[in-house]
Amino acid sequence: MALAPTLGTSRTYCLNARSVRAILSSRAFSTAHSEPHEECDVVIVGGGPAGLTLASALGSSRIARQKVRVTLVEGGDLSKVRHWSPPPGTYSNRVVSLTNTSQSFLKAIGAWSHVDTHRTVPVEEMQVWDGVSDARITFSASEIGLEKPHEGMARLTEILNLQRGLLRHLEELPDVQLIEKTKVKSILRDAEEQGGWPLVHLDNGRVLRARLLIGADGFNSPVRSYAQIPSFGWSYDTQGIVATMVHPPRGAFQGPNTTAYQRFLPTGPIAFLPLSPTVSSLVWSTRPHIASALTASDPAVLASMINAAFRLPELSLRYLYNRIIEAQAHGTPLTHSEVQQEILWREQSHAIDPNSAYASATIKTIEDAGVPATDSESVPPLVTSLQPGTVATFPLRFNHTESYIGEGQGSRTVLVGDAAHTVHPLAGQGLNMGLADAECLTRCIENALEHGGDVGSYTALLPYAQERYLENHTLMGAIDKLHKLYTTTFEPVVWARSVGVEVLNEFDSVKAALMMMAGARDHKVDKTAAGWNLAAKGVEGLAASVGAAKLLGGGIGGMMGAGLQGLLKATSTKTRPNGTR
């Protein structure tokens, strides 16, 4: 741009865009209508996985590096994450299941190479079953024709491992400014004649004027509050329990510890996620009073209850919950020995073979076990202990904003990750949704820059909202339906969902389609939700058809047709990679 000649000379000064930004970014710069501030093209608030991924993606983009200045603000001390170095054999209790789609995105922006892959485990198989009827469905990486099945349908790793990798990647991107240990004090709107851009006031006195303000700042998002974007949702009557579990390695006659297990109990699902040959992660959703009683117990008691929760009938689990709660109410908590005796008695009352993998009252070592039981692959390894300091609880909720883009007084703002949506963890899709948000928003910003557009304008951001809102809402709705379907013991619904799962397990092509659409195979991001939605609708259709089928005197065939017709039609054209059905 050409500036006016200085007084007393005919010389003209020409400055490029970067030089102008350098001048404007000076804290001394001010106007008659605006306080001193720093000019920033893109300001990201929040240094969680979604915010760090978005900063890494923009910093890796050739056109974004050339045309926009990116600043990330985080209130916490990221040096703790950057220098995270856990003792050998120990693992964090916060784990994420990264779909192949998410991994491909991280690889494309150059961040995956900084993640410690030795602390990741592929999910080669998933076993999911009904805690009331025991109807089971098994997903295997070999069923979807992956070129390298051993790389799995997804990859499990600690969130800290992912965050540390992203921070290491950002160290290679000097164009991205990282402001940490600094909280957002307030966000105000600049004077209208100055464009009405957001002014982000930090607690260290700095003020950032953002062409585009991105909220990656979690459920209680200050950016969302500034943009006045309403949200809707509810808290589930469940509490999440996480812990790092220690168990014996698989025997010589068994496969590696690469199978994820999930059992849907009426009180909520319990999941067993492998991290190493002898360590796995727990995510157990249950009623708040049960979660409180379990986490208040001796860790050895909780370990025994985890084993029981994957093995005992639901009736016996209810009895055990009540025993633990009553004992604590009387001030005499049950000891580990007492709980083991209770479990043993329940196993005997259900005629569970003590040599079966479903017997957990006596934990056998590999040397004692010899040849494993024929059902050893049906349940996870027996937990022998919990890593100290890893037991924690957190509330579960459903929350979705009414929009991802701010308008009017809240214009030039956009939301990603948990700032826009919070979902039940039963499908492990929350963080993957946030990464998909980051990928889509990066594309929209790049597109605006390529066409000379304003990255903070509503027009530039609209494609992001159009693509991500529907996909996220569809996936969130499907997960919520599955949660509600499996938290009932109403017999007709239990029967219907069990038939649906068992029939679905016999259709390899249907299962392959669901896994591919749920992110197990690399694909376009906008297909992520389809598999979960089909699964939910298929099972939900069966549940809804029970009453009508009985009323009309229809048989099982009619009910199956009514419930699965939509699911099978939707996937009838999906074939296995070799062309067979």
C-alpha positions in Angstrom: 0.0 0.0 0.0 1.2 3.6 -0.7 1.3 6.1 2.2 0.9 9.8 1.6 4.2 11.7 1.1 5.8 13.2 4.2 5.8 17.0 4.6 8.6 18.7 2.6 9.4 15.8 0.3 7.9 14.2 -2.7 9.2 10.7 -1.6 6.5 8.0 -1.2 6.9 5.1 1.3 5.6 1.7 0.3 5.0 -1.0 3.0 3.9 -4.6 2.5 1.1 -6.2 4.5 3.5 -7.8 7.0 5.2 -4.4 7.7 1.8 -2.8 8.3 0.8 -5.5 10.7 4.1 -5.0 12.6 3.3 -1.3 13.0 -0.3 -1.9 14.0 0.7 -4.6 16.5 2.7 -2.1 18.6 1.1 -1.6 21.9 1.6 2.1 21.5 -0.8 2.2 18.6 -4.2 3.6 19.3 -7.0 5.6 17.7 -9.3 8.3 19.1 -12.0 5.6 19.3 -10.0 2.6 20.5 -7.6 1.8 23.4 -4.0 0.6 22.8 -4.1 -2.9 21.4 -2.3 -5.5 19.3 -3.6 -6.4 15.9 -4.1 -10.2 15.4 -5.8 -11.7 12.4 -6.8 -14.9 14.2 -7.0 -15.3 17.9 -7.7 -18.8 19.3 -8.8 -19.0 23.0 -8.1 -22.4 24.5 -5.0 -24.7 24.5 -6.8 -28.0 24.6 -6.6 -30.6 21.8 -9.0 -28.7 19.5 -7.3 -25.3 19.9 -3.8 -26.7 19.6 -4.8 -28.7 16.5 -6.4 -25.7 14.8 -3.3 -23.6 15.6 -1.0 -26.3 14.2 -3.2 -26.7 11.0 -3.2 -22.9 10.3 0.5 -22.7 11.1 1.2 -25.6 8.6 -0.9 -24.0 5.9 1.2 -22.3 3.3 -1.4 -19.6 2.4 -2.3 -19.0 6.1 1.3 -18.5 7.0 1.7 -15.9 4.3 -1.5 -13.9 5.0 -2.7 -14.2 8.6 -1.1 -13.9 12.0 -2.3 -16.6 14.5 -2.3 -16.1 18.2 -3.4 -18.8 20.7 -4.2 -17.8 24.3 -4.3 -20.4 27.1 -4.8 -19.8 30.8 -3.0 -22.9 32.0 0.7 -23.7 32.2 1.4 -25.6 29.0 5.0 -26.2 30.0 3.6 -29.0 32.3 2.2 -30.7 29.1 5.3 -29.8 27.0 7.6 -31.5 29.5 5.3 -34.3 30.5 7.4 -37.4 31.1 5.6 -40.1 33.1 7.6 -42.9 34.8 8.0 -46.0 32.7 4.9 -48.3 32.7 2.6 -45.6 34.0 -0.2 -43.9 32.0 -2.6 -40.9 32.3 -6.2 -41.6 33.1 -7.5 -39.4 30.2 -7.5 -41.4 27.0 -8.8 -40.7 23.5 -9.7 -43.1 20.7 -8.5 -41.4 17.5 -10.3 -42.5 14.4 -8.3 -43.2 11.2 -9.8 -40.0 9.8 -8.4 -38.0 12.8 -5.0 -39.6 12.4 -4.9 -38.8 8.7 -5.6 -35.1 9.5 -2.9 -35.0 12.1 -0.4 -36.6 9.7 -1.4 -34.1 7.0 -0.6 -31.1 9.1 2.7 -32.6 10.3 1.7 -33.0 14.0 1.4 -36.8 14.2 5.2 -37.3 13.8 5.6 -35.5 17.2 3.2 -37.9 19.0 5.0 -40.8 20.9 3.5 -43.7 19.0 5.0 -46.1 21.5 2.3 -44.8 23.9 -0.5 -45.6 21.4 -2.3 -48.9 20.8 -4.3 -49.9 17.7 -7.9 -51.2 18.3 -7.9 -54.3 16.1 -11.2 -55.5 17.5 -14.2 -54.2 19.5 -16.6 -56.3 21.5 -19.9 -54.6 22.6 -22.6 -56.4 24.4 -25.9 -55.9 26.3 -25.5 -56.2 30.1 -29.1 -57.5 30.5 -29.5 -60.0 27.6 -25.8 -60.5 26.7 -26.5 -60.0 23.0 -23.2 -59.2 21.5 -21.7 -57.6 18.4 -18.0 -57.8 17.4 -16.2 -55.4 15.1 -12.8 -56.4 13.6 -10.3 -54.4 11.5 -10.0 -57.4 9.2 -13.7 -57.0 8.2 -13.3 -53.7 6.5 -10.4 -54.5 4.3 -7.8 -52.2 5.8 -4.5 -52.5 3.9 -2.8 -52.9 7.3 -5.3 -54.4 9.7 -2.7 -54.4 12.5 -3.0 -50.6 12.5 -6.5 -51.0 13.7 -9.9 -49.3 13.3 -8.8 -46.5 15.7 -5.8 -45.8 17.9 -5.9 -45.3 21.6 -3.6 -42.8 23.4 -3.4 -40.5 26.3 -4.7 -37.0 25.6 -1.5 -35.6 27.2 0.5 -37.5 24.6 -1.5 -35.9 21.8 -1.3 -32.4 23.4 2.5 -32.7 23.9 2.9 -33.7 20.3 0.9 -30.7 19.1 3.0 -28.4 21.3 6.2 -29.8 19.9 4.8 -29.2 16.4 4.0 -25.6 17.2 7.6 -25.0 18.3 8.5 -25.5 14.6 5.9 -22.9 13.5 7.3 -19.5 14.6 4.4 -17.7 12.8 2.0 -18.9 15.5 2.2 -16.8 18.7 1.5 -18.8 21.9 0.5 -16.9 25.0 0.2 -19.2 28.0 -0.4 -18.8 31.7 -2.6 -15.9 30.7 -6.4 -15.8 31.2 -9.0 -13.9 29.2 -10.2 -11.2 31.5 -13.0 -9.9 29.3 -14.0 -9.6 25.6 -15.4 -6.3 24.4 -16.5 -5.0 21.0 -14.4 -2.3 19.3 -16.0 0.9 18.2 -18.4 0.4 15.2 -16.4 2.8 13.1 -13.3 0.7 13.7 -15.1 -2.4 12.4 -16.6 -3.7 15.6 -13.9 -6.3 16.0 -13.6 -8.3 19.2 -11.1 -6.9 21.7 -9.7 -9.6 23.9 -8.5 -8.2 27.3 -5.9 -10.5 29.0 -5.2 -10.5 32.7 -1.6 -9.4 32.0 -2.9 -6.1 30.6 -2.5 -6.9 26.9 -5.4 -6.3 24.5 -5.7 -8.3 21.3 -7.9 -7.0 18.5 -9.1 -10.0 16.5 -10.2 -10.1 12.9 -11.5 -13.6 13.8 -12.0 -14.8 17.3 -12.2 -18.6 17.8 -13.5 -20.2 20.9 -11.8 -23.5 21.7 -12.3 -22.8 25.4 -14.5 -25.6 26.5 -17.9 -26.0 28.0 -17.9 -22.7 29.9 -16.7 -20.7 26.9 -16.0 -17.0 27.4 -16.0 -16.6 23.6 -19.5 -18.2 23.4 -20.7 -15.8 26.2 -19.3 -12.8 24.3 -20.9 -13.9 21.1 -24.2 -14.4 23.0 -24.7 -17.8 21.3 -27.4 -19.8 23.2 -27.0 -23.5 23.9 -29.4 -26.3 24.8 -28.9 -29.6 26.6 -29.1 -31.5 29.9 -27.0 -33.3 32.4 -27.3 -37.1 32.4 -28.2 -38.9 35.6 -24.8 -40.5 35.3 -21.2 -39.8 36.5 -18.1 -40.9 34.6 -15.4 -42.9 36.4 -11.9 -43.1 34.9 -8.8 -45.0 36.1 -5.7 -46.7 34.8 -5.9 -50.4 35.3 -3.1 -52.9 35.7 -3.6 -56.6 34.6 -1.6 -59.6 33.6 -0.5 -59.9 29.9 -2.4 -62.1 27.5 -1.2 -65.7 27.4 0.8 -67.4 24.7 -2.4 -68.9 23.3 -4.2 -65.6 23.2 -4.1 -62.5 21.0 -2.4 -59.2 22.0 -4.1 -56.7 24.2 -5.6 -54.8 21.2 -9.3 -55.5 21.9 -11.6 -52.8 23.3 -14.5 -54.1 25.4 -17.8 -52.3 26.2 -20.7 -53.6 28.2 -24.0 -51.7 28.3 -25.4 -51.9 31.8 -28.7 -50.3 32.8 -26.8 -47.9 35.0 -24.5 -46.9 32.1 -21.8 -48.4 29.9 -18.4 -49.6 31.1 -15.5 -49.6 28.7 -12.0 -51.3 28.8 -9.5 -49.6 26.5 -6.0 -51.2 26.0 -2.9 -49.0 26.4 -0.1 -51.6 26.6 0.2 -55.4 27.1 -0.4 -55.0 30.9 -2.2 -51.6 31.2 -5.7 -50.5 30.1 -7.9 -47.5 30.7 -11.3 -47.5 32.3 -14.3 -45.3 31.4 -17.3 -46.3 33.5 -20.6 -44.3 33.3 -22.9 -45.1 36.2 -25.4 -43.5 38.6 -23.9 -40.7 40.8 -24.6 -42.5 44.1 -22.9 -45.6 42.7 -20.0 -43.7 41.4 -19.6 -41.9 44.7 -19.6 -45.2 46.6 -17.2 -47.0 44.3 -14.6 -44.1 44.2 -14.8 -43.8 48.0 -14.0 -47.5 48.4 -10.5 -49.0 48.7 -9.0 -49.1 45.2 -8.8 -52.9 45.5 -12.6 -52.9 46.0 -13.1 -50.8 42.9 -10.8 -53.2 40.9 -12.9 -56.1 42.0 -16.1 -54.3 41.0 -14.7 -53.5 37.6 -14.0 -57.2 37.0 -17.5 -58.1 38.2 -19.1 -55.4 36.0 -17.9 -57.2 32.9 -18.9 -60.6 34.1 -21.8 -60.9 36.6 -25.5 -60.7 35.7 -27.1 -57.3 36.2 -29.1 -58.6 39.1 -26.0 -59.5 41.1 -24.3 -56.1 40.3 -27.3 -54.3 41.8 -27.0 -56.4 44.9 -23.2 -55.6 45.2 -23.9 -51.8 44.6 -26.4 -51.8 47.5 -24.1 -53.8 49.8 -21.2 -51.3 49.3 -23.5 -48.2 49.7 -25.2 -49.6 52.8 -21.9 -50.5 54.4 -20.5 -47.0 53.8 -23.7 -45.4 55.2 -23.2 -47.4 58.4 -19.5 -46.3 58.6 -18.1 -49.8 58.0 -16.9 -49.9 54.4 -16.5 -53.3 52.9 -13.0 -54.6 52.7 -11.5 -56.1 49.6 -11.8 -59.6 51.1 -15.4 -59.1 51.9 -16.2 -57.9 48.4 -14.4 -60.9 46.9 -16.4 -63.2 49.1 -19.6 -61.5 48.0 -18.6 -61.9 44.3 -17.7 -65.6 44.9 -21.1 -66.3 46.4 -22.8 -64.6 43.5 -20.8 -66.5 41.0 -21.7 -69.8 42.7 -25.3 -68.9 42.8 -25.2 -68.3 39.0 -23.3 -71.6 38.5 -20.4 -69.8 36.8 -17.6 -72.3 36.2 -14.6 -71.3 38.4 -12.3 -72.1 35.4 -14.3 -69.9 33.1 -13.1 -66.4 32.1 -16.3 -65.1 33.7 -15.1 -66.1 37.2 -13.3 -63.2 38.8 -13.4 -64.0 42.6 -10.0 -65.7 42.3 -7.5 -64.0 40.0 -5.1 -66.5 38.4 -1.6 -65.7 37.1 -0.5 -66.7 33.7 1.5 -69.5 35.2 -1.6 -70.8 37.0 -3.9 -70.4 34.1 -2.2 -72.8 31.7 -4.3 -73.1 28.5 -6.8 -70.3 28.6 -10.5 -71.0 28.8 -12.4 -71.2 25.6 -14.3 -68.0 26.5 -11.2 -66.0 27.5 -11.5 -63.6 24.5 -15.1 -62.7 25.5 -14.1 -60.6 28.4 -11.1 -58.3 29.2 -8.2 -59.5 31.4 -8.8 -59.5 35.1 -7.7 -56.2 36.8 -5.2 -56.8 39.6 -4.7 -53.2 40.7 -5.3 -49.6 39.8 -2.5 -47.2 39.2 -2.3 -44.9 42.2 -3.8 -41.4 41.8 -5.7 -42.2 38.6 -9.2 -42.8 39.9 -11.3 -39.7 39.1 -14.9 -38.8 38.3 -16.6 -36.2 36.1 -20.2 -35.2 35.2 -21.7 -36.3 31.9 -23.9 -34.0 29.8 -25.3 -33.3 26.4 -24.9 -29.7 25.2 -25.1 -28.2 21.8 -25.0 -24.5 20.8 -27.7 -23.1 18.5 -25.1 -21.8 16.2 -21.3 -22.1 15.6 -21.0 -18.5 14.3 -21.6 -15.2 16.2 -23.8 -12.6 14.6 -24.6 -8.9 15.2 -22.8 -7.7 18.4 -21.0 -11.1 18.5 -19.8 -11.2 14.9 -16.4 -12.3 13.9 -16.5 -15.3 16.3 -16.7 -19.0 15.7 -16.8 -22.0 18.1 -15.0 -25.4 17.9 -14.8 -28.5 20.1 -16.4 -28.5 23.5 -17.2 -24.8 23.3 -19.8 -25.8 20.6 -20.8 -29.4 21.6 -20.5 -31.8 24.5 -21.5 -35.5 24.1 -21.7 -38.7 26.2 -18.4 -40.5 26.0 -19.9 -44.0 25.2 -18.8 -43.8 21.5 -15.5 -42.0 22.2 -16.3 -39.4 19.5 -16.1 -36.1 21.5 -12.5 -35.2 20.7 -12.7 -36.6 17.2 -15.6 -34.2 16.6 -13.4 -31.4 17.8 -10.6 -32.4 15.4 -13.0 -32.6 12.5 -14.1 -29.0 13.4 -10.5 -27.9 13.3 -10.0 -29.5 9.9 -13.1 -28.0 8.4 -12.5 -24.5 9.8 -9.0 -24.6 8.5 -10.3 -25.3 5.0 -12.8 -22.5 5.2 -10.1 -20.0 6.3 -7.8 -21.2 3.5 -10.6 -20.8 0.9 -11.3 -17.3 2.1 -7.7 -16.3 1.8 -7.3 -17.9 -1.6 -10.2 -15.7 -2.9 -9.1 -12.6 -1.2 -11.9 -12.7 1.4 -12.2 -11.6 5.0 -11.6 -14.6 7.2 -13.8 -13.1 10.0 -16.8 -12.4 7.8 -20.0 -14.4 8.1 -19.7 -15.4 4.4 -16.3 -16.9 5.0 -17.4 -18.9 8.1 -20.8 -20.0 6.9 -19.5 -23.1 5.0 -18.0 -24.3 8.3 -21.3 -24.1 10.1 -23.2 -25.7 7.3 -20.9 -28.7 7.2 -20.1 -29.3 10.8 -23.4 -28.4 12.6 -25.5 -31.1 10.9 -22.8 -33.7 11.1 -22.2 -33.1 14.8 -25.9 -32.9 15.7 -26.7 -36.1 13.9 -23.9 -37.9 15.7 -24.8 -36.5 19.0 -28.4 -37.5 18.6 -27.4 -41.0 17.6 -25.2 -41.4 20.7 -27.9 -40.0 22.9 -30.4 -42.5 21.5 -28.1 -45.4 22.2 -27.6 -44.2 25.7 -31.3 -44.0 26.4 -32.0 -47.4 24.7 -29.5 -49.2 26.9 -30.4 -47.6 30.2 -33.8 -49.4 30.4 -34.7 -52.8 31.7 -38.1 -52.8 30.2 -38.3 -56.3 28.8 -39.8 -55.6 25.3 -37.1 -53.0 24.6 -34.4 -55.3 25.9 -35.7 -58.1 23.7 -35.9 -55.8 20.7 -32.4 -54.2 21.0 -30.9 -57.7 21.6 -32.4 -59.1 18.4 -31.2 -56.1 16.6 -27.6 -56.5 17.8 -27.6 -60.2 17.1 -28.9 -59.9 13.6 -26.6 -57.0 12.9 -23.7 -59.2 14.0 -24.5 -61.7 11.3 -24.3 -59.2 8.5 -20.6 -58.6 7.8 -21.2 -56.1 5.1 -23.5 -54.0 7.4 -20.9 -54.0 10.1 -18.1 -53.0 7.7 -20.2 -50.1 6.4 -20.9 -48.9 10.0 -17.2 -49.0 10.9 -16.2 -47.2 7.7 -18.7 -44.5 8.2 -17.8 -44.2 11.9 -14.2 -43.3 11.0 -12.5 -46.7 11.1 -11.4 -46.2 7.5 -10.0 -43.1 6.0 -12.8 -41.1 4.3 -14.2 -37.6 3.9 -15.0 -36.0 7.2 -18.6 -35.4 6.4 -19.4 -39.2 6.6 -18.4 -39.5 10.3 -21.9 -39.5 11.8 -23.7 -41.8 9.4 -22.6 -45.1 10.9 -23.6 -44.2 14.4 -26.9 -42.8 13.2 -27.7 -45.9 11.2 -26.9 -48.1 14.2 -29.0 -46.1 16.5 -32.0 -46.0 14.1 -31.7 -49.7 13.4 -31.9 -50.7 17.1 -34.4 -47.9 17.9 -36.6 -49.1 15.0 -36.8 -52.5 16.5 -37.6 -51.1 19.9 -40.4 -49.0 18.5 -41.9 -51.9 16.6 -42.3 -54.2 19.6 -45.7 -52.8 20.7 -47.1 -52.7 17.1 -45.9 -56.2 16.3 -47.4 -57.7 19.4 -50.7 -55.8 18.8 -50.9 -57.1 15.2 -49.8 -60.6 16.2 -46.7 -60.3 14.1 -43.8 -62.8 14.5 -40.1 -62.2 14.9 -39.6 -62.0 11.2 -42.1 -59.1 10.9 -40.5 -57.3 13.8 -37.0 -57.8 12.4 -38.2 -56.5 9.0 -39.8 -53.4 10.5 -36.8 -52.6 12.7 -33.9 -53.4 10.3 -35.4 -52.6 7.0 -34.1 -49.1 6.9 -30.7 -50.1 8.2 -30.3 -52.9 5.6 -31.6 -50.8 2.8 -29.1 -48.1 3.6 -26.2 -50.5 3.5 -27.4 -53.0 0.9 -25.2 -51.5 -1.7 -22.2 -51.7 0.6 -20.0 -54.7 -0.2 -16.9 -56.0 1.3 -13.6 -54.8 -0.3 -13.3 -58.0 -2.3 -16.7 -57.5 -3.8 -18.6 -60.1 -1.8 -21.5 -59.4 0.5 
